[in-house]
Structure formats: structure tokens, C-alpha cells
């Protein structure tokens, strides 16, 4: 009896009637019902969250920002949520109403934006009143346990987004402040430069001041020496003023009779002037008479000559000669000399008369002025007394001035010393102010002065300094695709496990034959393999075509599913064949162990340590990992070792089945009537 004849015989037995055929058909559909339907139900639950009613409460009252604008973050978040349409958001007036709706199941959960939401978001602008903005969420696990996790992720994302946006605004204001600081520091650098220039000028001026104070000190010393001389002169002036006062007193006594004397002098001078005037008139009269006589005589000569010329006695030339001789004789005659002396005397008498007149006028004026002179002398005498008194006071004051000059000289020396220190300090200040200007200029260059584009970029970086770049080497396209490797593997195990409910692990007729044990074992396993291959093929086809799994390697995935079906069917058939009805419980226990250790949902490394050993021994974890690589397009280097491992599990199942055949070839009463029917 060959292996194929044994398998064909068993298959013919199982499909000998309508009910067995329907049973095989139903068993074939078990993995499909479990795997495909479950995946269908959970293919994209996140894509249908908008069917969930969620209460949205906006109590935010808004807030004013540091730049004077109005921040309405609560309304902005609410609008963003509604536009996102992740959930079916229903605006609710108040928190109490929303809580009642969540409690009654009317709403899946409630998201509440408190009244101080915007104010807290804007608070980082003030260092002394910064507060954290909160989003309040009300959930109820009675509505759905996983919903809390989904909502937590949503609110965390919303909170992070808002915080990042506000952080960008705060960072932008900070960077703007840096720009302002930069500008002000540049101004400060300019001012420091001007200060340095001014201090340099101060240094030069202080040097000039020191030079001037040195000269002042020398001048003050000279002033003190000059003031000493002035004091001595004031003392001499006092003595001279005393002598002047005494002399003027004597002069005042001597001029007491001066007005009377000058009046007498004026009268005498007037008489002399009158006599001189009379004498001058008489002399002038005599001179006039002599002149008239002289002119009359010459006239008679001329008339005589004219008659003689007319009578022919004389010629005209002779007449002219006679007249010339007469004029010459008249000029040199004693009469002419007397006349000349008389005219000269008359001139002197006239001068004397004029002088006496002037003397008379002067004497009259002197007479008129002597009373004033007397008064002036009297006043001068009084002034001399005052001068003497003032000179004495001046001498005393000059002593005080001398003392002040001594103090001035001492102060000038101190001032000169201070000016020297000022000049030295001004030089140091000039150097320091120039260094200050240079360092402020350097510091201004180190203070950021970003432009608008740089501020926008830096604001984003400062608000969200860590950016995650997700580079997925292999990525599931949906939630269902993420669960597919686990549930396809699980469905295949369950489907094959259900085969033992209708198919015998070992053919009883074959046990009665003389066929080798390994052939009987293979003949009993092949029907399981044939049905499991159909199960795996049908499950793969429906998931790929109907659900749109779209694996990266569809053919390899199908072949890998067949390899898994081979290993699972061999193990399940061998265990049940060896242990009988208790083997079904063992297969169920293996199912449970593989559910929790295969890493179908959470990574298997997160399970307790004892389950790590289970993961390393049992095949489902390897199948799940291999399915992920084939569906998501990851590295395929582990596929061949995994297939080799599945072949090993297949051989293990065949060995178990062979052992079962050997044991069951020997019948006993227990074999004929087992405690638990298979």
C-alpha cells in the first residue's frame, strides 16, 4: 500500500457523502471566516473614527499677546478639529452637558478647552507668570477601552501642535528682541565711540587744563608776590595821602583871601587895559596924521611936476625922476624913521592893550573862579582826608587780599596736582572707553540679528528642536495590514486544528496493513496537508484580492503560507495522532502559548522571560515574522532559514505521526474502546 493510496482512500472516505463534503467545505472555510472576516472588520478602524460622536466644548475666552494682537487659540483648535474630521465633533455648550453625554454613551468622549487656554499659551511672554495650557478630556471605558488610547494620542498631537505654534510665536518674539538688542548695541557702540572720542577730547582738554593750572599756580605765586608789593604800596599811599591831606589843609588856609585878591587884580587889569587902549588910539591918530601929511606933500609934488611938465619946464622923465627922488628922500628922512618907530610902538601898544585886555578878562575869570577854587581846595582837603582813610582801609584790605593770594597760590598748586591726576585718569578713561567701544562693537556682531526668513526658521527649530525623520524600511499600509501577518498565521493554525474534528489523524485500515509505519503516517498527514493547502490558498486569495492587502511579494507570500500550512498540519496531525483526544487539548494549549509569544501585536521581547523560550521553540512566531517581511517588502534573507525551520517542524510532526502509527499497530482493549473517542 503506497502513501498516496492511503491518502486517497482517506480523502474518499471523508467525501463519500453530502454531509462529509459539506463538513470538509466548512472546515476549509474556517481560516477564511476567522482570518479574512476579522481583518475585514479591523482593516482600517482609524479611517472610520469620524463615525464616533465626540463632544467639543470651547470655553476659551482668548487673550492679548505681548505685541498687542488677540490670541483665540481655543477657537482655532476647535476649527482645526472640525476641519480635520477625524471624529464627528459635536459642539456642546458646557462641560456638565458634555460629561452627562459621555456617561450616557451619547458621546464617545468629550474634549474640553478651558477658558484660560489662550491666556496660558500666551503666558510664556511673561517670565513671572508662565503657565501651562491644558486640554481636558473625559472618556468612559464603558464606551470602549481602546478609545481612551486613541483619544490620548489625538489630544497629545493637538497639544503638541498648538504648543509648537505658540512656541514659534514666542521664539519669534525672542529673536525679534535679539534683533532689537543687536540694533541697540550698535547704537551703544556708536555712543561708546562718541564717548571714546569725547573722553579723548577730555584727555586732551585735561592735559591743556593741567598746563593751564601749572601756569595758574605760577601766576598765583606771582600774584602773591605782586600783592605783597601792592600792600606795601598801599601803606605808602596811606602815608602820602596823609601828607596830601596836611598840605591841602594849608592850601585851603592860604586860598581863603584869594577871591578878594583876584577881584582887585581884575579891576587893576581892567584899568591898565583901558589906559593902553587910549594910548593906542592916540598913537594911531598921530600916525594917521603923519601919513596924511606925507601923502599931501607927495600930492603937491606930483601936481607941481604935472604943471611943470605941462608948461614944458620939465619933461615927463624928469618929473618921474623928481618924484622917485622925493619918494626915496621920504623913505630915508627922519620923518619916515619917526613914522616907522611910531607905527612899531603903536603895534606894541596894541599888543599891550590886547594883553592887558586878556589879563583883565583872565583876572575877571580868575576872580569869578577863585570861589570855586576855594571850594575845590576845601573839597580836595576833605577828599584827601577821605583818601587817607580809604588808603588806610586799602592797606588793611590789601593785607587780606595778600592772605587770599597766599591761599589762592596754595589752592592753585593743589589744583595743578589734581589736574595732573585728571589728565592721567582721562588718558586711562580714553583707553578704556575706546576698548569699551570696540568690545561693544564686537559684542553687537555676536548678538544675532536674524532677518524675517531666519527668524521663521529659527522659531520653528526653537519651538520644536527635535524633529523625527521617520524612514520606514517596510511599512504597513493600514491597520489591517499591520495585523494581517498575525491573524493570517493564527487563522491557518485554527483552521488546521479544526480539521481534527472531522478527519482521523491515522487511517484504521492502514494500521491493519503491513505497510511501513512512515508510509501510514504520511498517508494520514497528506489529507490534512491537502485541505490546509486549500485553506491557505483561499485565505491568501481573498485577503489579497477582496480586502486589498497588496503584499510586496504576493507569490512568495502564498508559497510561504503553504510552507506554514505544511508545518502546522504536520505538527497538529502528529500530536493528535500520538496523544489522541488529549492531543487536541495540547494543540489548543500550543495555540494559546503562541498567541501570547509570537509577537503578533506587541513585540515578543516585551513579554515575560519564560515566553521568550516559547517564542524560540514554537513555529508561529517565525511564520508571523516571515509574513511581515513578505507583505511589507522587508529584507528576505531570513525567509529561506524560516522555510528550512518549517520543514524541520514538518519532519517533527511526521516523526510524531510515525511514532503514533507504531504504537497503534498493537491493539488492546483500550484501543477498541478508548476512554475518549477521537
C-alpha positions in Angstrom: 0.0 0.0 0.0 1.5 3.3 -1.1 1.3 6.6 0.7 -0.8 8.2 -2.0 -3.3 5.3 -2.0 -3.6 5.7 1.8 -4.2 9.4 1.4 -6.6 9.0 -1.5 -8.5 6.3 0.5 -8.9 8.6 3.5 -10.0 11.5 1.3 -12.5 9.3 -0.5 -13.9 8.2 2.9 -14.2 11.8 4.1 -16.1 12.8 0.9 -18.2 9.7 0.5 -21.5 11.6 1.2 -23.0 15.1 1.1 -22.6 15.8 4.8 -18.9 14.8 4.8 -18.4 17.0 1.8 -20.1 19.9 3.5 -18.1 19.3 6.6 -14.8 19.4 4.7 -16.0 22.5 2.9 -16.9 24.1 6.2 -13.5 23.2 7.7 -11.9 24.6 4.6 -13.7 27.9 5.3 -12.7 28.1 9.0 -9.4 30.1 8.4 -11.2 32.3 5.9 -14.0 33.0 8.3 -11.6 33.7 11.2 -8.8 35.5 9.4 -10.5 37.3 6.5 -13.6 38.4 8.4 -11.6 39.6 11.4 -9.2 41.5 9.2 -12.1 42.9 7.2 -13.7 44.2 10.4 -10.4 45.7 11.6 -8.9 46.7 8.2 -9.0 50.5 8.8 -10.7 51.4 12.0 -8.8 54.8 12.2 -10.3 55.7 8.9 -13.8 55.5 10.3 -13.3 57.4 13.6 -15.5 60.1 12.1 -18.4 57.9 12.8 -17.9 58.4 16.5 -19.7 61.3 18.1 -17.4 63.4 20.2 -18.4 66.4 22.4 -16.4 69.6 21.8 -16.6 72.2 24.5 -14.9 75.6 23.8 -14.8 77.8 26.9 -11.7 79.7 26.0 -12.1 83.5 26.3 -9.0 84.4 24.3 -6.0 86.5 25.5 -4.0 89.5 24.4 -0.4 88.8 23.3 2.7 90.9 24.0 2.6 92.5 20.6 -1.0 93.7 21.2 -2.7 91.2 18.9 -5.5 88.9 20.0 -4.9 85.2 20.5 -8.0 83.0 20.1 -6.3 79.6 20.3 -9.3 77.7 21.6 -11.5 78.7 18.6 -8.6 78.0 16.3 -8.1 74.5 17.7 -11.8 73.7 17.6 -12.0 74.9 13.9 -9.0 72.7 13.1 -10.5 69.7 14.7 -13.8 70.1 12.9 -12.0 70.6 9.6 -9.8 67.6 10.2 -13.0 65.4 10.6 -11.1 62.7 12.5 -14.1 62.4 14.8 -17.7 63.6 14.4 -17.3 66.7 16.6 -20.5 68.0 18.1 -20.2 71.4 19.8 -21.6 71.4 23.3 -22.4 74.4 25.4 -20.9 73.4 28.7 -18.7 70.8 30.4 -21.6 69.4 32.5 -23.7 68.6 29.5 -20.7 67.0 27.8 -19.9 64.9 30.8 -23.5 63.7 31.0 -23.4 62.8 27.3 -20.2 60.7 27.8 -21.7 59.0 30.9 -24.9 58.1 29.0 -23.0 56.9 25.9 -24.4 59.7 23.7 -20.8 60.8 23.1 -17.8 58.5 22.8 -15.7 61.1 24.7 -15.5 64.8 25.4 -12.7 67.3 24.6 -12.9 70.5 26.6 -10.9 73.6 26.0 -10.8 75.7 29.3 -11.4 79.4 29.4 -7.7 80.2 30.3 -6.4 78.1 27.3 -5.2 81.1 25.2 -4.1 83.0 28.3 -1.8 80.2 29.4 -0.5 79.8 25.8 0.4 83.5 25.8 1.9 83.4 29.3 5.5 82.4 28.3 5.8 86.0 27.1 5.9 87.0 30.8 8.6 85.2 32.8 6.9 85.7 36.1 3.5 84.3 35.2 4.1 81.5 32.7 1.5 78.7 33.0 1.0 75.5 31.0 -2.1 75.3 28.8 -4.2 72.2 29.2 -6.7 70.3 27.2 -9.3 68.4 29.3 -10.5 65.0 28.0 -13.4 63.0 29.5 -13.6 59.3 28.5 -15.5 56.3 29.7 -14.1 52.8 29.3 -17.6 51.5 29.3 -17.9 53.1 25.8 -14.7 51.4 24.6 -11.4 50.6 26.3 -9.1 51.2 23.3 -10.9 54.5 22.7 -9.0 56.1 25.6 -5.7 55.2 24.0 -6.8 56.6 20.6 -8.0 59.9 22.2 -4.9 60.3 24.3 -2.8 60.1 21.1 -5.1 62.6 19.4 -5.1 65.1 22.2 -1.3 64.8 22.6 -0.9 65.5 18.9 -3.2 68.5 19.2 -1.5 69.8 22.3 2.0 69.4 20.7 0.8 71.2 17.5 -0.6 74.1 19.5 2.4 74.3 21.8 4.7 74.3 18.8 2.8 77.0 17.1 2.8 79.2 20.2 6.4 78.3 20.8 7.2 79.6 17.3 5.5 82.9 18.1 7.4 83.2 21.5 10.7 82.3 19.8 9.9 84.8 17.0 9.4 87.5 19.6 12.6 86.4 21.4 14.5 86.6 18.1 13.0 89.9 17.4 14.2 91.0 20.8 17.7 89.8 19.8 17.4 92.0 16.7 16.4 94.9 18.8 19.3 94.2 21.2 21.6 94.0 18.2 20.4 97.3 16.9 20.6 98.9 20.3 24.1 97.5 20.9 25.1 99.0 17.6 23.7 102.3 18.8 25.5 101.7 22.1 28.7 101.0 20.1 28.2 104.3 18.2 27.6 106.0 21.5 30.6 104.4 23.1 32.6 105.5 20.1 31.3 109.0 20.6 32.1 108.6 24.3 35.6 107.5 23.4 36.0 110.5 21.2 34.7 112.7 23.9 36.9 111.1 26.6 39.8 111.5 24.2 38.9 115.2 23.9 38.6 115.3 27.7 42.1 113.7 27.9 43.4 116.4 25.6 41.5 119.1 27.4 42.7 117.8 30.8 46.2 117.9 29.5 45.6 121.5 28.5 43.9 122.1 31.8 47.0 120.7 33.6 49.2 123.0 31.6 46.9 125.9 32.5 46.8 125.0 36.2 50.6 124.9 36.1 50.6 128.4 34.7 47.9 129.3 37.2 50.0 128.1 40.0 52.9 130.1 38.8 50.7 133.1 38.2 49.2 132.7 41.7 52.7 132.8 43.1 53.5 135.9 41.1 50.1 137.3 42.2 51.1 136.7 45.8 54.4 138.5 45.2 52.7 141.4 43.4 50.1 141.6 46.1 52.8 141.9 48.6 54.2 144.9 46.7 50.7 146.3 46.4 50.2 146.1 50.1 53.5 147.9 50.6 52.4 150.5 48.0 49.0 150.8 49.8 50.9 151.5 53.0 52.9 154.2 51.2 49.7 155.5 49.7 48.4 155.9 53.2 51.4 157.9 54.2 51.3 160.0 51.1 47.5 160.6 51.5 48.2 161.8 55.0 50.8 164.3 53.7 48.5 165.4 50.9 45.7 165.9 53.4 48.0 168.1 55.6 49.2 170.1 52.5 45.7 170.7 51.3 44.7 171.9 54.7 47.5 174.5 54.5 46.5 175.3 50.9 42.9 175.8 52.0 44.1 178.4 54.6 46.3 180.1 52.0 43.5 180.4 49.4 40.9 181.9 51.8 41.7 185.5 50.7 42.2 184.6 47.0 38.7 185.7 45.8 39.3 189.2 47.2 42.8 189.5 45.7 41.7 188.3 42.3 38.9 190.8 42.3 41.4 193.6 43.0 43.7 192.2 40.3 40.8 192.0 37.8 39.9 195.7 38.5 43.5 196.9 38.0 43.9 194.8 34.9 40.8 196.4 33.5 42.2 199.9 34.2 45.5 199.1 32.5 43.6 197.7 29.6 41.6 200.9 29.3 44.8 203.1 29.5 46.5 201.1 26.9 43.5 201.3 24.6 43.5 205.1 25.0 47.3 205.4 24.4 47.0 203.2 21.4 44.2 205.4 20.0 46.4 208.5 20.4 49.4 206.9 18.8 47.3 205.6 15.9 45.9 209.2 15.5 49.4 210.7 15.3 50.5 208.0 12.8 47.4 208.8 10.7 48.2 212.5 10.8 51.8 211.9 9.7 50.7 209.6 7.0 48.1 212.1 5.8 50.8 214.9 5.8 53.2 212.7 3.9 50.6 211.8 1.3 49.5 215.5 1.0 53.1 216.6 0.4 53.7 214.0 -2.3 50.5 215.0 -3.9 51.6 218.6 -4.2 54.9 217.4 -5.7 53.0 215.4 -8.3 50.7 218.3 -9.1 53.8 220.6 -9.4 55.6 218.2 -11.6 52.5 217.8 -13.8 52.2 221.7 -14.2 55.9 221.9 -15.0 55.6 219.1 -17.5 52.6 220.8 -18.9 54.4 224.1 -19.1 57.3 222.4 -20.7 59.7 223.3 -18.0 60.2 219.6 -17.2 60.0 216.6 -19.2 57.9 213.6 -18.0 61.1 211.6 -17.3 62.4 214.4 -15.3 59.1 214.7 -13.4 59.2 210.9 -12.7 62.8 211.2 -11.6 61.9 214.1 -9.2 59.0 212.0 -7.8 61.3 209.0 -7.4 63.9 211.2 -5.6 61.1 212.5 -3.4 59.9 209.0 -2.5 63.5 208.0 -1.8 64.0 211.1 0.3 60.7 210.5 2.1 61.7 206.9 2.9 65.1 207.7 4.4 64.1 211.0 6.0 63.9 211.4 9.9 60.2 211.8 9.4 60.0 208.4 7.8 62.1 206.9 10.6 59.9 208.6 13.2 56.8 207.4 11.5 58.2 203.8 11.4 59.1 203.9 15.1 55.7 205.4 15.9 53.9 202.6 13.9 56.1 200.0 15.7 55.3 201.5 19.0 51.6 201.6 18.1 51.7 197.9 17.3 53.4 197.1 20.6 50.9 199.4 22.4 48.2 197.5 20.6 49.6 194.1 21.7 50.0 195.5 25.2 46.5 196.7 25.1 45.3 193.3 23.8 47.4 191.6 26.5 46.1 193.8 29.2 42.6 193.2 28.0 43.2 189.5 28.1 44.7 189.9 31.5 41.7 191.9 32.5 39.4 189.1 31.2 41.6 186.4 32.8 41.7 188.3 36.0 37.9 188.7 35.9 37.6 184.9 35.2 40.1 184.2 37.9 38.1 186.4 40.2 35.0 184.6 39.2 36.7 181.1 39.6 38.5 181.7 42.8 35.4 181.0 45.0 35.0 177.6 43.2 38.8 177.1 43.6 38.4 177.9 47.2 35.6 175.4 47.4 37.5 172.8 45.3 40.5 173.2 47.6 38.3 172.7 50.5 36.7 169.7 48.9 40.1 168.4 47.9 41.2 168.8 51.5 38.1 166.7 52.5 38.8 164.2 49.7 42.4 164.0 50.9 41.2 163.1 54.3 38.9 160.5 52.8 41.8 159.3 50.6 43.9 158.9 53.7 41.1 157.0 55.4 40.5 154.9 52.2 44.2 154.3 51.8 44.4 153.0 55.3 41.4 150.7 54.6 43.0 149.8 51.3 46.2 148.8 53.1 44.2 146.7 55.5 42.2 145.1 52.6 45.4 144.5 50.7 46.7 142.5 53.7 43.5 140.4 53.4 44.0 140.1 49.7 47.6 139.1 50.3 46.4 136.4 52.6 43.8 135.3 50.0 46.5 135.4 47.3 48.6 133.1 49.5 45.6 130.7 49.8 45.0 131.1 46.1 48.6 130.1 45.4 48.3 127.1 47.6 44.9 126.1 46.0 46.4 126.6 42.6 49.2 124.2 43.5 46.6 121.7 44.7 44.5 122.3 41.5 47.6 121.7 39.4 48.2 118.4 41.3 44.5 117.4 40.7 44.7 118.4 37.1 47.7 116.2 36.7 45.7 113.3 38.2 42.7 114.2 36.0 45.0 114.2 32.9 46.3 110.7 33.9 42.8 109.4 34.6 41.4 110.9 31.4 44.1 109.1 29.5 43.1 105.8 31.2 39.4 106.6 30.6 40.2 107.3 26.9 41.9 104.0 26.6 39.1 102.2 28.5 36.3 103.9 26.5 37.9 103.0 23.2 38.2 99.4 24.4 34.5 99.6 25.5 33.5 100.9 22.1 35.5 98.2 20.4 34.2 95.4 22.6 30.6 96.6 22.3 31.0 96.6 18.6 32.4 93.1 18.7 29.5 92.1 21.0 27.0 93.6 18.7 28.4 91.5 15.9 27.9 88.4 18.1 24.3 89.2 19.1 22.0 87.6 16.5 20.3 89.9 14.1 18.1 87.5 12.1 16.0 88.6 9.1 12.4 87.5 8.7 13.3 84.3 6.9 15.9 83.4 9.5 13.5 84.2 12.4 10.8 82.0 10.9 13.3 79.1 10.5 14.9 79.6 14.0 11.4 80.0 15.6 10.4 76.6 14.2 13.6 75.0 15.4 13.4 76.6 18.8 9.7 75.7 19.2 10.3 72.1 18.1 14.1 71.5 18.4 13.9 67.7 17.8 12.4 66.6 14.5 11.9 62.9 13.9 12.6 61.8 10.4 10.7 58.5 10.0 12.4 56.4 7.4 10.4 53.2 7.2 12.2 50.3 5.6 9.0 48.4 5.5 5.6 49.9 6.3 2.1 48.5 6.6 -0.4 50.4 4.5 -3.2 50.2 7.1 -4.2 48.9 10.5 -5.5 45.7 8.9 -2.2 45.2 7.0 -0.4 45.6 10.3 -2.5 42.8 11.9 -2.5 40.6 8.8 0.7 38.6 9.4 -0.5 37.6 12.9 -4.1 36.9 12.1 -3.4 35.0 8.8 -1.0 32.8 10.7 -3.4 32.4 13.6 -6.3 31.6 11.3 -4.2 29.0 9.5 -3.4 27.2 12.8 -7.1 27.3 13.9 -8.3 26.1 10.5 -6.0 23.1 10.6 -6.8 22.5 14.2 -10.5 22.3 13.3 -9.7 19.5 10.7 -9.1 17.0 13.5 -12.7 17.4 14.5 -13.7 15.7 11.2 -10.6 13.9 9.9 -8.8 11.0 11.5 -5.1 11.5 12.1 -4.4 7.9 11.2 -6.4 5.6 9.0 -7.5 2.5 10.9 -7.4 0.3 7.8 -3.9 1.3 7.2 -3.0 0.3 10.7 -4.2 -3.2 10.0 -2.0 -3.5 6.9 1.6 -4.5 6.7 2.7 -1.1 5.3 5.6 0.6 6.9 4.8 3.0 9.7 6.2 6.0 8.0 4.0 5.4 5.0 0.9 5.1 7.1 2.0 8.3 8.9 2.4 10.2 5.6 -0.9 8.7 4.3 -2.6 10.1 7.4 -1.0 13.5 7.1 -1.4 14.2 3.4 -5.2 14.7 3.6 -4.6 17.3 6.3 -1.9 18.9 4.1 -4.3 18.9 1.0 -7.1 20.7 2.9 -4.7 23.1 4.7 -3.2 24.0 1.3 -6.7 24.8 0.0 -7.3 26.8 3.2 -4.1 28.8 2.9 -4.7 29.4 -0.8 -8.2 30.5 -0.4 -7.3 32.8 2.6 -4.5 34.4 0.7 -6.6 35.0 -2.4 -9.5 36.6 -0.5 -7.2 38.8 1.6 -5.1 40.0 -1.3 -8.0 40.5 -3.8 -11.1 41.3 -1.8 -9.5 43.2 1.1 -6.7 44.7 -0.9 -3.8 43.6 1.2 -1.4 44.2 -1.7 1.7 42.4 -0.4 5.1 43.3 -1.7 5.7 39.7 -2.7 2.3 38.0 -3.3 3.6 34.8 -4.9 6.3 34.3 -2.2 3.7 35.1 0.4 1.4 32.4 -0.9 4.2 29.8 -1.1 5.3 30.8 2.4 1.7 30.3 3.6 1.8 26.8 2.0 5.0 26.1 3.9 3.4 27.2 7.1 0.3 25.1 6.3 2.7 22.1 5.8 4.4 22.6 9.1 1.2 23.3 11.1 -0.7 20.4 9.6 2.2 18.0 10.3 2.5 19.2 13.9 -1.2 19.1 14.6 -1.8 15.8 12.9 1.3 14.2 14.6 0.4 15.5 18.1 -3.3 14.4 17.9 -2.2 11.0 16.3 0.2 10.4 19.1 -1.8 11.6 22.1 -5.3 11.1 20.8 -8.1 13.2 22.3 -5.7 14.8 24.9 -3.6 15.8 21.9 -6.4 18.2 20.9 -6.0 19.9 24.2 -2.3 20.0 23.7 -2.8 21.7 20.3 -5.1 24.2 21.9 -2.5 24.9 24.6 0.1 25.4 22.0 -2.3 27.8 20.3 -2.6 29.8 23.5 1.1 29.9 24.1 1.8 31.0 20.5 -0.9 33.7 20.8 1.0 35.4 23.6 4.6 34.7 22.5 4.6 35.2 18.7 4.7 39.0 18.8 1.6 39.4 16.7 0.6 42.7 18.3 3.3 43.9 20.7 7.0 42.9 20.1 7.7 39.5 21.6 10.6 41.0 23.5 8.1 42.8 25.7 6.6 39.6 27.0 7.8 37.9 30.3 11.1 36.0 30.0 9.6 32.5 30.1 7.5 33.3 27.0 10.8 34.2 25.2 11.7 30.4 25.3 8.2 29.6 23.9 8.8 32.1 21.1 12.1 30.5 20.2 10.7 26.9 20.2 7.3 27.1 18.5 6.8 28.0 14.8 4.1 30.7 14.8 6.4 33.5 15.8 8.7 32.7 12.9 5.8 32.5 10.5 4.5 35.9 11.7 7.9 37.5 11.2 8.3 35.9 7.7 4.9 37.1 6.7 5.7 40.7 7.7 8.9 40.6 5.6 7.0 39.3 2.6 3.9 41.6 2.9 5.8 44.8 3.7 8.8 44.3 1.4 11.5 44.0 4.0 14.7 42.0 3.8 14.1 38.5 2.6 17.3 36.9 3.8 15.5 35.3 6.7 12.8 33.6 4.5 14.9 30.6 3.5 16.1 29.9 7.1 12.5 30.2 8.2 11.3 27.8 5.5 14.0 25.4 6.5 12.7 25.6 10.0 9.2 24.9 8.9 10.5 21.9 7.0 12.0 20.8 10.3 8.7 21.3 12.1 7.1 19.2 9.3 9.6 16.4 9.9 9.0 16.7 13.6 5.2 16.2 13.0 5.9 13.3 10.7 8.1 11.7 13.3 5.3 12.1 15.9 2.8 10.6 13.5 5.2 7.7 12.8 5.6 7.0 16.5 1.8 7.1 16.8 1.4 4.5 14.0 3.9 2.2 15.6 2.2 2.5 18.9 -1.3 2.0 17.5 -0.4 -1.1 15.4 -0.8 -3.1 18.5 -4.4 -3.2 19.5 -5.7 -3.5 23.1 -9.0 -3.3 24.8 -8.2 0.4 25.4 -7.7 0.8 21.6 -11.0 -0.9 20.9 -12.9 1.1 23.5 -10.9 4.3 24.2 -11.8 6.5 27.2 -12.2 9.5 24.9 -13.3 9.0 21.4 -11.2 10.7 18.7 
